[in-house]
Amino acid sequence: MTTPARPPFRLNNSELWTGLLGLALAAFVIWSGLKLKLGTINDPGSGYVLFYTGILMCLFATFISIAAVTEGGPTFGSRWDDARWTKPVVIIASLIAYSFALDQLGFLIATIPLMLLLLRAIDPVRWTLAIPLAILAPLGVWWVLKHALLIQLPSGIFEIG
């Protein structure tokens, strides 16, 4: 009976670099938590949760790195094979446009076209469903935020909302 061969160690293993980047980020989070003072379990300081979150991140990143070395992983180039960029670009562009339009047009007038665009362009929904959803969902969110939670939303140049 033969043992399965280990995959060769490759430096362009994307999971290895992701794990190492996660370790670096975890070290920064741990350092930030220590800098903010831990406190005790009965009297936690402002860095208490941050420190222990960094420890968890460190553990997860270590497991990812170990698995990448022992089991191998995909290369950076293979991650981008057959990538379709149109929908992510449309989403990013529409969210950037929304962020500029929100203060100018107000929550309701800016959100309804965004919802309609996302419902029709990203995962096409028939018009008879997209239009009511694009109108009623922002109206419902606006009512809950404005009236139930008393959160002030931008009303824009038309003073709607």
C-alpha positions in Angstrom: 0.0 0.0 0.0 1.4 3.3 -1.0 0.9 6.6 0.7 -0.5 9.4 -1.4 2.0 11.8 -2.7 2.1 15.3 -1.1 1.5 18.1 -3.6 4.7 20.0 -4.4 5.2 23.2 -2.4 4.5 26.2 -4.6 5.2 29.8 -3.8 2.3 31.0 -5.9 -0.2 29.2 -3.7 -2.9 31.8 -3.2 -4.2 30.1 0.0 -0.7 30.3 1.6 -0.4 34.0 0.9 -4.0 34.6 2.2 -3.1 32.7 5.4 0.1 34.8 5.8 -1.8 38.0 5.2 -4.4 36.9 7.7 -1.6 36.2 10.3 -0.2 39.7 9.7 -3.7 41.3 10.1 -4.3 39.2 13.2 -1.0 40.3 14.7 -2.0 44.0 14.1 -5.4 43.4 15.8 -3.8 41.7 18.8 -1.3 44.6 19.1 -4.2 47.1 18.8 -6.1 45.3 21.6 -3.0 45.3 23.8 -2.4 49.0 23.1 -6.0 49.8 24.2 -5.6 47.9 27.5 -7.2 44.5 28.1 -8.5 44.8 31.6 -9.9 41.7 33.3 -12.8 39.4 32.6 -14.8 41.1 35.3 -13.8 44.6 34.2 -12.9 44.4 30.5 -11.0 47.3 28.9 -11.6 48.7 25.5 -9.1 46.3 23.9 -10.5 43.1 25.5 -12.7 42.0 22.6 -10.3 43.2 20.0 -7.4 41.2 21.5 -9.4 37.9 21.7 -10.8 38.5 18.2 -7.2 38.8 17.0 -6.3 35.5 18.7 -9.2 33.8 16.9 -8.1 35.3 13.6 -4.6 34.1 14.3 -5.8 30.6 14.8 -7.9 30.5 11.6 -5.1 32.0 9.6 -2.7 29.4 10.9 -5.0 26.6 10.0 -5.3 28.1 6.5 -1.6 28.4 6.1 -0.9 24.8 7.3 -3.5 23.4 5.0 -2.1 25.3 2.1 1.4 23.9 2.7 0.3 20.3 3.4 -2.5 20.0 0.8 -1.5 22.5 -1.8 -3.9 25.1 -3.2 -4.9 27.0 -6.3 -2.5 29.4 -7.9 -3.3 33.1 -8.2 -4.0 32.8 -11.9 -6.4 30.0 -11.5 -8.6 32.1 -9.2 -9.3 34.4 -12.1 -10.1 31.8 -14.8 -13.6 32.2 -16.2 -14.2 35.3 -14.1 -17.2 37.4 -15.3 -16.6 41.0 -14.5 -19.7 42.8 -15.9 -22.0 42.3 -12.9 -19.5 43.2 -10.2 -18.5 46.3 -12.2 -22.2 47.3 -12.6 -22.8 46.8 -8.9 -19.7 48.9 -7.9 -20.5 51.7 -10.3 -24.1 51.8 -9.2 -23.1 52.0 -5.5 -20.6 54.7 -6.2 -23.3 56.7 -8.1 -25.8 56.0 -5.3 -23.3 57.4 -2.7 -23.0 60.6 -4.7 -26.8 60.9 -5.3 -28.0 60.1 -1.8 -27.4 63.5 -0.3 -28.5 65.4 -3.4 -31.7 63.4 -4.2 -32.6 62.0 -0.8 -33.0 58.4 0.4 -36.2 57.5 -1.4 -35.5 59.1 -4.8 -31.9 57.7 -4.9 -32.8 54.2 -3.6 -35.7 53.4 -5.9 -33.6 53.6 -9.1 -30.8 51.7 -7.5 -33.1 48.9 -6.4 -34.7 48.8 -9.9 -31.2 48.6 -11.6 -30.0 45.8 -9.2 -33.3 43.8 -9.6 -33.2 44.0 -13.4 -29.5 44.0 -14.3 -27.8 41.7 -11.7 -30.3 38.9 -11.3 -33.1 39.7 -13.7 -36.5 39.8 -12.1 -39.6 40.4 -14.4 -40.8 44.0 -14.5 -44.1 43.2 -12.8 -42.2 42.1 -9.7 -39.2 44.5 -10.0 -41.2 47.8 -10.0 -43.3 47.1 -6.9 -40.2 45.7 -5.1 -38.1 48.7 -6.1 -40.8 51.1 -4.7 -42.2 49.2 -1.7 -38.9 48.0 -0.2 -37.3 51.4 0.1 -40.6 52.9 1.3 -40.8 50.2 4.0 -37.2 50.7 5.1 -37.7 54.5 5.1 -40.8 54.2 7.3 -39.1 51.9 9.8 -36.0 54.0 10.0 -37.8 57.4 10.1 -40.8 56.6 12.2 -40.1 53.5 14.2 -36.4 54.1 14.9 -36.5 57.9 14.6 -33.4 57.9 12.4 -33.0 61.0 10.2 -32.4 60.2 6.5 -31.3 62.5 3.8 -34.3 64.2 2.2 -32.5 65.8 -0.8 -33.4 68.8 -2.8 -37.0 67.7 -3.2 -37.5 67.5 0.6 -39.1 64.0 0.2 -38.7 61.9 3.2 
